[in-house]
Amino acid sequence: MQGAMLRHQQPATGRKPVPRGASRMVAKEPLSARLPKPGIGFLKKVLWPVALVALGFGAYEGAQRLMPYADRPITKIAVQGDLSYISQQAVQQRIAPYVAASFFTIDLASMRTELEKMPWIAHAEVRRVWPDQVVIRLEEQLPVARWGDEALLNNQGQAFTPRELANYEHLPQLYGPQRAPQQVMQQYQVLSQMLRPLGFSIARLELRERGSWFLTTGAGSSGPGIELLLGRDHLMEKMRRFIAIYDKTLKEQITNIARIDLRYANGLAVGWREPIAQPTAEPVVAKN
């Protein structure tokens, strides 16, 4: 007979089993204790924008109250610079419409633009000087050559048109397309440096529409002026060739030369002056 093993089971109840070990209840912290407490950094972030707004508003209000006392009428205009072609009276008349403004309201940019419209002014600088003064510094044009028949060129190749050109007929005369004054001025300066050691100056330099260059020297110690036909390309090489041949061959005959054509690849052609016809002596008739 097999033995049977019986298990003793606890009767089922509605209670939960009691956990082993000791345990205790912990009270929850209130919400105010768990929130981050405001510190100095937080106060700075909040108060700094407020302080800036208050400071800006105070500065604005103060400026508005002080403006009538600080914004004075302009009482003095000082014109500086070495003026040879324009007078201070002409400058004063030009800026007269702007002087009626006050120290803070005067339009310096428009005044400068108006001054630089004057033909002889190359650059104008205008600034305020507290409490009631405006200082103007002017730089005049430096005429270097005539541009065509109605304008002058400064050393930068910029054309300007003064009222009177009769006093500048001694300047060299440059011609060229309207788009090319700076190119012609640059070429004039280079060629002048090359010819000066020979005793030549440039009386006329022309750039034609097709790109050909024509130069006429001025009369001087080297003799009467001569015309140099330079063509379109390799101007420096052609001028060096002319200088070399001039020293060896042409110098002794320069008074008889009217023009020199340098448009050849390896040489030049000389055009001679027409001989001056000597007046024929009239026969003397003896009278009784």
C-alpha positions as CSV (number, residue, x, y, z in Angstrom):
1,M,0.0,0.0,0.0
2,Q,1.5,3.2,-1.2
3,G,1.7,5.9,1.3
4,A,0.0,9.2,0.6
5,M,1.5,12.7,1.4
6,L,-0.9,15.4,2.3
7,R,-0.1,19.1,2.1
8,H,-1.4,21.4,4.6
9,Q,-2.8,24.6,2.9
10,Q,-3.6,27.8,4.6
11,P,-7.2,28.8,4.3
12,A,-7.7,31.6,1.7
13,T,-8.4,35.0,3.1
14,G,-8.8,38.5,1.7
15,R,-5.7,39.9,3.5
16,K,-2.4,40.6,1.7
17,P,0.6,38.8,2.9
18,V,2.6,40.8,5.4
19,P,6.0,41.7,3.8
20,R,9.0,40.5,5.6
21,G,11.3,43.0,7.3
22,A,10.6,46.4,8.9
23,S,9.0,49.3,7.0
24,R,7.7,52.8,7.8
25,M,5.5,55.5,6.1
26,V,7.2,58.7,4.8
27,A,5.2,61.9,4.5
28,K,5.2,63.7,1.1
29,E,6.8,67.1,0.9
30,P,4.6,70.1,0.1
31,L,4.6,71.5,-3.5
32,S,6.1,74.8,-2.3
33,A,9.1,73.0,-0.9
34,R,9.8,71.2,-4.1
35,L,9.8,74.3,-6.3
36,P,13.2,76.0,-7.0
37,K,13.8,79.0,-4.7
38,P,14.5,82.3,-6.5
39,G,18.1,83.3,-6.1
40,I,20.2,86.4,-7.0
41,G,20.7,85.2,-10.6
42,F,17.0,84.9,-11.2
43,L,16.5,88.5,-9.8
44,K,19.2,89.8,-12.2
45,K,17.5,88.3,-15.2
46,V,14.2,89.9,-14.3
47,L,15.4,93.3,-13.1
48,W,18.1,94.0,-15.7
49,P,15.7,94.5,-18.7
50,V,13.5,96.6,-16.4
51,A,16.4,98.8,-15.4
52,L,17.5,99.2,-19.1
53,V,14.0,100.3,-20.1
54,A,13.8,102.8,-17.2
55,L,17.3,104.2,-18.0
56,G,16.5,104.6,-21.7
57,F,13.2,106.3,-20.9
58,G,14.9,108.6,-18.5
59,A,17.6,109.5,-21.0
60,Y,15.0,110.2,-23.7
61,E,13.0,112.5,-21.4
62,G,16.2,114.3,-20.3
63,A,17.3,114.8,-23.9
64,Q,13.9,116.2,-24.9
65,R,14.1,118.7,-22.0
66,L,17.7,119.7,-22.8
67,M,17.4,119.8,-26.6
68,P,16.1,123.5,-26.8
69,Y,19.1,124.6,-24.7
70,A,21.8,122.4,-26.5
71,D,20.6,122.7,-30.1
72,R,21.9,126.2,-30.9
73,P,21.8,128.1,-34.3
74,I,24.9,127.9,-36.4
75,T,26.8,131.1,-35.9
76,K,30.2,130.4,-37.5
77,I,31.4,128.6,-40.7
78,A,35.1,128.0,-41.0
79,V,36.5,127.2,-44.5
80,Q,39.9,125.5,-44.5
81,G,42.2,124.5,-47.4
82,D,44.5,126.2,-49.9
83,L,42.2,127.9,-52.3
84,S,43.7,129.2,-55.5
85,Y,40.8,128.9,-58.0
86,I,37.7,129.6,-55.8
87,S,37.0,132.2,-53.2
88,Q,35.6,131.8,-49.7
89,Q,32.8,134.2,-50.7
90,A,31.7,131.8,-53.4
91,V,31.8,128.9,-50.9
92,Q,29.7,130.9,-48.4
93,Q,27.1,131.7,-51.1
94,R,26.9,128.1,-52.1
95,I,26.1,126.8,-48.6
96,A,23.9,129.7,-47.5
97,P,20.6,127.7,-47.7
98,Y,22.0,125.2,-45.2
99,V,23.3,127.6,-42.6
100,A,19.8,128.6,-41.3
101,A,19.5,125.2,-39.6
102,S,20.6,124.5,-36.0
103,F,23.6,122.6,-34.8
104,F,21.9,119.2,-34.7
105,T,19.5,119.6,-37.7
106,I,22.0,120.9,-40.3
107,D,22.3,118.5,-43.2
108,L,26.0,117.9,-43.5
109,A,25.8,115.2,-46.2
110,S,23.7,117.5,-48.5
111,M,26.1,120.4,-47.8
112,R,29.1,118.3,-48.8
113,T,27.3,117.1,-52.0
114,E,26.5,120.7,-52.9
115,L,30.1,121.8,-52.4
116,E,31.5,119.0,-54.6
117,K,29.2,120.2,-57.4
118,M,31.4,123.3,-57.7
119,P,33.8,122.7,-60.7
120,W,37.0,123.5,-58.8
121,I,36.3,121.4,-55.7
122,A,37.6,117.8,-55.9
123,H,36.7,116.8,-52.3
124,A,34.9,118.4,-49.4
125,E,34.8,117.4,-45.7
126,V,32.2,118.9,-43.4
127,R,31.9,118.4,-39.6
128,R,30.2,120.0,-36.6
129,V,32.2,121.6,-33.8
130,W,30.4,122.2,-30.5
131,P,28.5,124.3,-29.7
132,D,27.6,126.3,-32.8
133,Q,30.3,125.9,-35.5
134,V,30.6,124.0,-38.8
135,V,34.1,123.4,-40.2
136,I,34.6,122.8,-44.0
137,R,37.8,121.5,-45.4
138,L,38.2,121.8,-49.2
139,E,40.5,120.2,-51.7
140,E,40.7,121.9,-55.1
141,Q,41.2,120.3,-58.5
142,L,44.7,120.2,-59.8
143,P,44.5,120.9,-63.6
144,V,47.0,118.9,-65.6
145,A,45.7,119.1,-69.1
146,R,42.9,120.3,-71.3
147,W,40.3,117.7,-72.3
148,G,39.1,118.5,-75.8
149,D,38.0,122.1,-76.2
150,E,35.7,122.6,-73.3
151,A,37.0,120.8,-70.2
152,L,40.1,120.2,-68.0
153,L,41.6,117.0,-66.6
154,N,43.0,116.6,-63.1
155,N,45.9,114.3,-62.3
156,Q,43.5,111.4,-61.8
157,G,42.1,111.7,-65.3
158,Q,38.8,113.1,-64.1
159,A,37.2,115.8,-66.3
160,F,35.7,119.0,-64.9
161,T,34.4,122.1,-66.6
162,P,35.2,125.5,-65.1
163,R,33.6,128.6,-66.6
164,E,36.8,130.2,-68.0
165,L,39.3,128.1,-70.1
166,A,41.2,131.0,-71.6
167,N,43.8,131.0,-68.8
168,Y,44.7,127.3,-69.4
169,E,45.8,127.4,-73.0
170,H,49.3,126.6,-71.9
171,L,48.3,123.2,-70.7
172,P,48.7,120.2,-73.1
173,Q,45.6,119.2,-75.0
174,L,44.3,115.7,-74.8
175,Y,41.6,114.2,-77.0
176,G,39.8,110.9,-77.0
177,P,36.4,109.2,-76.7
178,Q,34.2,110.4,-73.9
179,R,34.7,107.0,-72.1
180,A,38.5,107.2,-72.1
181,P,39.8,110.3,-70.2
182,Q,41.6,108.3,-67.6
183,Q,43.2,106.1,-70.2
184,V,44.5,109.1,-72.2
185,M,45.8,110.8,-69.0
186,Q,47.6,107.6,-68.0
187,Q,49.2,107.3,-71.4
188,Y,50.1,111.0,-71.4
189,Q,52.0,110.6,-68.1
190,V,54.0,107.6,-69.3
191,L,54.9,109.2,-72.6
192,S,55.9,112.5,-70.9
193,Q,58.4,110.7,-68.7
194,M,59.9,109.0,-71.7
195,L,60.3,112.2,-73.7
196,R,61.4,114.5,-71.0
197,P,65.1,113.4,-71.0
198,L,65.3,114.3,-74.7
199,G,64.0,117.8,-74.0
200,F,60.6,117.2,-75.5
201,S,57.2,118.0,-73.9
202,I,53.8,116.9,-75.1
203,A,51.6,119.6,-76.6
204,R,48.9,117.3,-77.9
205,L,47.9,113.7,-77.5
206,E,45.0,112.1,-79.3
207,L,43.4,108.7,-79.1
208,R,41.0,108.1,-82.0
209,E,38.0,105.9,-82.1
210,R,39.8,103.0,-83.8
211,G,42.5,103.0,-81.2
212,S,45.3,104.8,-82.9
213,W,47.5,107.3,-81.0
214,F,48.9,110.6,-82.3
215,L,51.3,112.8,-80.4
216,T,52.6,116.3,-81.1
217,T,55.6,117.6,-79.1
218,G,55.8,121.2,-78.0
219,A,58.3,123.7,-79.4
220,G,61.3,124.1,-77.1
221,S,65.0,123.8,-76.8
222,S,65.0,120.7,-79.0
223,G,63.5,122.7,-81.8
224,P,60.0,123.1,-83.2
225,G,57.3,120.6,-82.5
226,I,57.1,117.3,-84.4
227,E,54.3,114.9,-84.9
228,L,54.7,111.2,-83.8
229,L,52.3,108.6,-85.4
230,L,52.3,105.8,-82.9
231,G,49.5,103.5,-84.2
232,R,47.5,101.2,-82.1
233,D,49.8,98.6,-80.4
234,H,53.2,98.4,-78.6
235,L,53.5,102.1,-77.8
236,M,56.3,101.6,-75.4
237,E,58.4,99.6,-77.8
238,K,57.9,102.2,-80.5
239,M,58.9,105.0,-78.2
240,R,62.1,103.2,-77.2
241,R,62.9,102.7,-80.9
242,F,62.3,106.4,-81.6
243,I,64.6,107.4,-78.6
244,A,67.4,105.1,-79.8
245,I,67.3,106.4,-83.4
246,Y,66.9,110.0,-82.3
247,D,70.1,110.0,-80.3
248,K,72.1,108.4,-83.2
249,T,70.6,110.0,-86.3
250,L,67.7,112.3,-85.9
251,K,69.0,114.7,-83.3
252,E,71.1,116.8,-85.7
253,Q,68.2,117.1,-88.2
254,I,65.3,117.6,-85.8
255,T,64.7,121.2,-86.9
256,N,64.0,119.9,-90.4
257,I,61.6,117.1,-89.4
258,A,57.9,117.6,-89.4
259,R,56.6,114.1,-88.5
260,I,57.9,110.6,-87.7
261,D,55.8,107.6,-88.5
262,L,56.5,104.8,-86.0
263,R,53.8,102.4,-87.2
264,Y,56.3,100.1,-88.8
265,A,57.5,96.8,-87.3
266,N,61.2,97.4,-87.4
267,G,61.8,101.0,-88.4
268,L,60.3,104.4,-88.9
269,A,59.6,106.9,-91.7
270,V,60.6,110.6,-91.5
271,G,58.5,113.4,-93.1
272,W,60.6,116.5,-93.7
273,R,59.5,120.1,-93.4
274,E,58.9,122.1,-96.5
275,P,61.8,124.4,-97.1
276,I,61.0,128.0,-96.5
277,A,61.0,129.9,-99.8
278,Q,63.3,132.8,-99.8
279,P,61.8,136.0,-101.1
280,T,63.2,136.9,-104.5
281,A,65.0,140.2,-104.7
282,E,63.2,142.7,-106.9
283,P,65.4,144.3,-109.5
284,V,66.5,147.8,-108.7
285,V,65.7,150.3,-111.4
286,A,67.9,153.3,-111.6
287,K,66.1,156.5,-112.1
288,N,67.6,159.6,-113.6
